[in-house]
Amino acid sequence: MTVKFLELPDFTLEGGATLRPARLAYQTYGSLAPDRSNAILYPTAYADTHVNNEWLIGPGRALDTDRYFVIVPNMFGNGLSSSPSNTPAPYDAAHFPRLSIRDNVNAQHRLVTGEFGIERLQLVLGWSMGAAQTYQWAVSHPDMVARALPFCGSPRTSQHNIVFLMGLRAALTADARFDGGAYERPPVTGLRAFARVYAGWGFSQAFYWQERWRELGFSSLEDFVANWWEATFLAHDANDLLAMLGAWEHADVGVTPGHGGKLESALGSIRARLLAVPAEKDLYFPPEDEQWAGTHIPGGEVRVIPGVWGHLAGRGANPADNAFIERAIHDLLADPAA
């Protein structure tokens, strides 16, 4: 399917810069009901596009397109929506303005309400940075979100997570070819270093101890790191990666207007039936964080994905984890209390 675009004239970001216009790339699946009552929003994760979300979408899947109209907006910075790599001067490349999670949600709100006339979403869900957008939707638009299912994510980026992101940024920008973001050719050395830092965090220690990468078809640890991790990030523009990284680093629903920087206040304002699904051994979104957050969300529930796949339990690569997530979605959509 050809990706769709919504142009947003004079779209002002939280940091004060205005994109003229901003472009929001998105894809839809299924058909919108005449009364617009069957819509689901499924934002993308870090360095992903709408294609990476499709493992949950389709007839008979958890996001059943015979019943639901699924909208997948691409996050700013991912190379399809407005990004350093596709924005003309003066906001090209390293000059691209700082992004936030709320910038993404604000654009998505205009898509949902303006383009489709939807007043209420049956479900908002997302993995990783998609989970951060899910939490932000539930806080920014509490009357619009009936159900929310963030998986392998959090409402605020923790300090430990920020340390991970600092390492990624340092690895990428240390490449002399990066040149402050003004590179003429991709900073391949930095991108490879970025990928190898990421490799130590995306899966758990037990995943590596058990050599579970063999289940993905790799013959050795080096084969896995080179042909999974490096291959993934070498396909991305370095400035795009850093733009998304900045939004991740500063994610915090507590600084939503009206909550005075207090995370507990923001979580307490959520009216959606919210089911958080963290992974047991996620190294930067550990279950304990979501269990704490759940105590501040009225009616909040947490179900932990068991197993050793860590953060990548939410990526659609492991059948057992996929089944757990699909069951959680099915149960939440079937809940009449939402």
Residue pairs with C-beta under 8 A, 6 or more apart in sequence:
1 27
3 25
3 26
3 27
3 50
3 74
3 80
4 25
4 26
4 27
4 28
5 23
5 24
5 25
5 26
6 23
6 24
6 26
6 107
6 110
6 111
6 115
7 21
7 22
7 23
8 19
8 21
8 22
8 23
8 24
8 107
8 110
9 20
9 21
10 18
10 19
10 20
10 21
11 18
11 19
11 20
11 21
11 22
11 107
12 18
13 19
13 97
13 98
13 99
13 100
13 103
14 100
14 102
14 103
15 97
15 98
15 100
16 97
17 91
17 97
17 98
19 82
19 87
19 91
19 97
22 76
22 81
22 82
22 107
23 81
23 82
23 86
24 73
24 74
24 76
24 81
24 82
24 107
24 108
24 110
24 111
25 49
25 50
25 73
25 74
25 78
25 80
25 81
26 50
26 71
26 72
26 73
26 74
26 111
27 50
27 71
27 72
28 69
28 70
28 71
28 72
29 54
29 57
29 58
29 63
29 65
29 69
29 70
29 72
30 38
30 64
30 65
30 66
30 67
30 68
30 69
30 70
31 65
31 69
32 38
32 39
32 69
32 116
32 118
33 69
36 116
36 117
36 118
36 119
37 120
37 122
38 67
38 68
38 69
38 122
39 68
39 69
39 70
39 71
39 112
39 116
39 118
39 120
39 121
39 122
40 63
40 68
40 69
40 70
40 71
40 121
40 122
40 123
40 124
40 125
41 70
41 71
41 73
41 108
41 112
41 121
41 123
41 124
41 125
41 137
42 53
42 56
42 57
42 63
42 70
42 71
42 72
42 124
42 125
42 126
42 130
43 72
43 73
43 75
43 104
43 108
43 124
43 126
43 129
43 130
43 133
43 134
44 50
44 52
44 53
44 72
44 73
44 74
44 75
44 78
44 126
44 129
44 130
45 52
45 75
45 126
45 127
45 128
45 129
45 130
46 75
46 128
46 129
46 244
46 245
46 248
47 78
47 232
47 233
47 236
47 241
47 244
48 75
48 78
48 130
49 74
49 78
49 79
49 80
50 72
50 73
50 74
50 80
52 315
52 316
53 72
53 130
55 316
55 322
56 62
56 63
56 316
56 325
56 326
56 329
57 63
57 65
57 70
57 72
58 64
58 65
59 65
59 66
60 66
61 326
62 325
62 326
62 329
62 330
62 333
63 70
63 329
68 122
68 123
71 111
71 112
71 116
73 81
73 104
73 107
73 108
73 111
74 80
74 81
75 81
75 104
75 129
75 130
75 133
75 244
75 247
76 82
76 83
76 99
76 103
76 104
76 107
76 243
76 244
76 247
77 83
77 84
77 96
77 99
77 240
77 243
77 244
77 247
78 240
78 244
79 85
79 86
79 236
79 237
79 240
80 86
81 107
83 96
83 237
83 239
83 240
83 243
84 91
84 92
84 93
84 94
84 95
84 96
84 181
84 237
84 239
84 240
84 242
84 243
85 93
85 237
85 239
85 240
87 96
89 95
91 97
93 181
93 182
93 239
94 180
94 181
94 182
94 239
96 239
96 243
98 243
98 246
98 247
99 243
99 244
99 246
99 247
100 247
100 250
100 251
101 129
101 132
101 133
101 136
101 247
101 250
101 251
102 136
102 140
102 256
103 247
104 133
104 136
104 247
105 133
105 136
105 137
105 140
105 141
106 140
108 133
108 137
109 140
109 141
109 144
112 118
112 121
112 144
113 119
119 144
120 143
120 144
120 145
120 146
121 137
121 144
121 145
121 146
122 146
122 147
122 333
122 338
123 146
123 147
123 148
123 149
123 329
123 332
123 333
124 133
124 134
124 137
124 138
124 145
124 147
124 148
124 149
124 272
125 134
125 148
125 149
125 150
125 151
125 329
126 132
126 133
126 134
126 150
126 151
126 153
127 151
127 152
127 153
127 314
127 315
128 152
128 153
128 285
128 311
128 314
129 153
129 244
129 247
129 248
129 251
130 150
130 153
131 150
131 151
131 152
131 153
131 154
131 285
132 150
132 153
132 154
132 155
132 157
132 248
132 251
134 148
134 149
134 150
134 153
135 148
135 150
135 153
135 154
135 155
135 253
136 155
136 251
136 253
136 256
137 144
137 145
137 148
138 145
138 148
138 270
138 271
138 272
138 274
139 155
139 253
139 256
139 259
139 266
139 267
139 269
139 270
140 256
142 269
142 270
142 271
142 272
143 271
145 271
145 272
146 272
146 273
146 338
147 272
147 273
147 274
147 275
147 332
147 333
147 335
147 338
148 270
148 272
148 273
148 274
148 275
149 274
149 275
149 276
149 277
149 328
149 329
149 332
150 274
150 276
150 277
150 290
151 276
151 277
151 278
151 279
151 305
151 314
151 325
151 328
152 277
152 278
152 279
152 282
152 285
152 305
152 311
152 313
152 314
153 278
153 285
154 161
154 251
154 285
154 289
154 290
154 293
155 251
155 252
155 253
155 254
155 263
155 266
155 267
155 293
156 251
156 252
156 253
156 254
156 263
157 165
157 248
157 249
157 250
157 251
157 252
158 284
158 289
160 284
161 284
161 285
162 249
164 197
164 201
164 283
164 284
165 245
165 248
165 249
167 197
168 194
168 197
168 198
168 241
168 245
169 242
169 245
171 190
171 193
171 194
171 196
171 197
172 178
172 187
172 190
172 191
172 193
172 194
172 238
172 241
172 242
173 190
173 242
174 190
174 193
175 187
175 188
175 189
175 190
175 191
175 193
177 183
177 185
177 186
177 187
177 188
177 189
177 190
178 187
178 190
178 238
179 187
181 238
181 239
181 242
183 238
186 234
186 237
186 238
187 238
188 234
190 238
191 230
191 233
191 234
191 236
191 238
192 230
192 233
192 234
194 233
194 241
195 225
195 229
195 230
195 232
195 233
195 234
196 225
196 229
196 230
198 229
198 233
199 224
199 225
199 228
199 229
201 283
201 284
201 310
201 311
202 229
202 310
202 311
202 312
203 212
203 213
203 308
203 309
203 310
203 311
203 312
204 281
204 282
204 283
204 308
204 309
204 310
205 281
206 281
206 308
207 213
207 281
207 308
207 309
207 310
208 221
210 308
211 221
212 308
212 309
213 221
213 224
213 228
215 318
216 224
216 228
216 317
218 224
218 227
218 228
233 241
252 261
252 263
253 259
253 263
253 266
253 267
254 261
254 262
254 263
254 264
254 265
254 266
255 261
256 266
258 269
259 265
259 266
259 269
263 293
263 296
264 296
267 293
267 296
267 297
267 300
268 296
268 297
268 298
270 297
270 298
270 300
271 298
272 338
273 299
273 332
273 335
273 337
273 338
274 294
274 297
274 299
274 300
274 301
275 300
275 301
275 302
275 303
275 328
275 331
275 332
276 290
276 293
276 294
276 300
276 301
276 302
276 303
277 302
277 303
277 304
277 305
277 314
277 324
277 325
277 328
278 285
278 286
278 287
278 289
278 290
278 302
278 304
278 305
279 285
279 287
279 304
279 305
279 307
279 309
279 310
279 311
279 313
279 314
279 321
280 287
280 304
280 305
280 306
280 307
280 308
280 313
281 307
281 308
281 309
281 310
282 310
282 311
282 313
283 310
283 311
284 311
285 311
287 302
287 304
290 302
291 302
293 300
294 300
294 301
294 302
299 337
303 324
303 328
305 313
305 314
305 321
305 324
305 325
306 324
307 313
307 318
307 320
307 321
309 317
309 318
309 321
312 318
313 321
314 321
314 325
316 322
332 338
